[in-house]
């Protein structure tokens, strides 16, 4: 009886280890887009600084106008040094694409900054692209964040 049980255990062990969960790119794309929305919601609720530091991968690259790319700890330090007490930064993803592997992708959309005093008057509205990577624990963190000034509202 013990031999039979051992053989079943070995067969089960090797078949379960050999089979990996099938990747569902559509599901992962939606999860990544939801991470971008949660990132924006946290920025609105707790501030840009807290949101960026939470969703930033340790190796993240940030592209900002008039600066060389900021990488890893330099990017985190740049965010940490920001004073976000006078404005609210939010964004809305308009598009998303994901690799067939389901572990990397990007979101793009429009971000808006508002002065806290005058929530109805936007200070600026610009476009962004965020590149995301799925972490080992299943969460999404950004590995590259960039944006550019201006949105042509006529297009």
C-alpha positions in Angstrom: 0.0 0.0 0.0 2.8 2.4 0.8 4.4 1.8 -2.6 1.2 2.6 -4.4 0.7 5.8 -2.4 4.4 6.8 -3.0 3.9 6.3 -6.8 0.7 8.3 -6.8 2.5 11.1 -4.9 5.4 11.2 -7.3 3.1 11.2 -10.3 1.1 14.0 -8.8 4.2 16.0 -7.8 5.7 15.9 -11.2 2.6 16.6 -13.1 1.6 19.5 -10.9 5.1 21.0 -11.0 5.4 20.6 -14.7 2.1 22.4 -15.5 2.1 26.1 -15.2 -1.0 28.3 -14.9 -2.1 29.4 -18.4 -1.6 33.1 -18.9 -4.7 35.1 -19.8 -3.4 38.3 -21.4 -6.8 39.9 -21.4 -7.2 39.3 -17.6 -3.6 40.6 -17.0 -4.2 43.7 -19.1 -7.3 44.5 -17.1 -5.4 44.0 -13.8 -2.6 46.3 -15.0 -5.1 48.9 -16.0 -6.8 48.6 -12.6 -3.4 49.1 -11.0 -3.0 52.4 -12.9 -6.5 53.5 -11.7 -5.7 52.5 -8.1 -2.4 54.4 -8.5 -4.3 57.6 -9.5 -6.9 57.1 -6.8 -4.1 56.9 -4.2 -2.5 60.0 -5.6 -5.8 61.8 -5.2 -6.5 60.5 -1.7 -3.0 60.6 -0.1 -0.8 62.7 -2.5 1.3 62.1 -5.5 4.4 61.4 -3.4 2.9 58.5 -1.5 1.3 57.0 -4.6 4.5 57.1 -6.7 6.6 55.6 -4.0 4.1 52.8 -3.5 3.7 51.9 -7.2 7.4 52.5 -8.3 9.6 49.5 -8.9 13.0 49.7 -7.3 14.6 49.9 -10.7 12.1 52.4 -12.2 13.1 55.0 -14.7 11.4 58.4 -14.8 11.6 60.8 -17.7 11.0 64.4 -16.9 11.4 67.5 -19.1 14.8 69.2 -19.0 16.4 66.3 -17.1 18.4 63.2 -17.7 16.4 60.0 -17.0 16.2 59.3 -13.3 16.8 55.7 -12.4 16.1 53.5 -9.3 17.0 55.3 -6.1 17.6 58.6 -7.9 14.0 58.4 -9.2 12.7 57.6 -5.7 14.7 60.4 -4.2 13.3 62.8 -6.8 9.7 61.8 -5.9 10.5 61.9 -2.1 11.7 65.5 -2.4 8.6 66.7 -4.2 6.2 69.0 -2.3 2.7 67.8 -3.3 0.8 69.8 -0.6 -0.6 72.4 -2.9 -2.0 70.3 -5.7 -3.8 67.1 -6.6 -2.5 65.0 -9.4 -4.8 62.4 -11.1 -4.9 60.6 -14.4 -7.1 58.4 -16.4 -5.8 55.6 -18.6 -7.3 55.7 -22.1 -5.4 52.8 -23.5 -3.4 49.7 -22.4 -1.5 47.0 -24.1 0.2 43.9 -22.7 2.8 41.4 -23.8 1.6 37.9 -24.6 3.5 36.7 -21.6 1.2 38.8 -19.4 4.0 40.2 -17.3 4.7 43.6 -19.0 2.6 46.2 -20.6 1.8 49.9 -20.7 -1.0 52.3 -20.0 -1.4 55.7 -21.6 -3.8 58.5 -21.0 -4.2 62.0 -19.7 -3.1 63.4 -16.3 -4.4 66.5 -14.7 -3.0 68.7 -11.9 -5.4 70.8 -9.8 -4.6 73.5 -7.2 -6.1 72.3 -3.9 -7.7 75.8 -3.4 -9.6 75.7 -6.7 -10.5 72.1 -7.5 -12.6 73.2 -10.5 -9.8 74.9 -12.3 -7.2 72.6 -13.7 -3.6 73.8 -13.6 -2.5 71.6 -16.5 -3.5 68.6 -18.5 -1.0 66.5 -20.2 -0.4 63.0 -21.6 1.5 60.1 -20.1 2.8 56.6 -20.7 3.6 54.2 -17.9 5.3 50.9 -18.5 4.3 48.2 -16.0 5.9 45.0 -14.8 4.1 42.3 -12.9 5.8 41.4 -9.7 6.5 38.0 -8.3 3.6 38.5 -5.8 1.1 39.3 -8.6 1.0 43.1 -8.1 1.9 45.6 -10.8 4.6 48.2 -10.4 5.8 50.8 -12.9 9.3 50.5 -14.4 9.1 53.6 -16.6 6.9 56.8 -16.2 6.9 59.7 -18.6 4.6 62.4 -19.9 4.6 65.4 -22.1 3.0 68.8 -21.9 -0.2 69.7 -23.6 -3.3 68.1 -24.9 -4.9 69.4 -28.1 -8.5 69.3 -27.2 -9.6 69.7 -30.8 -8.4 66.3 -31.8 
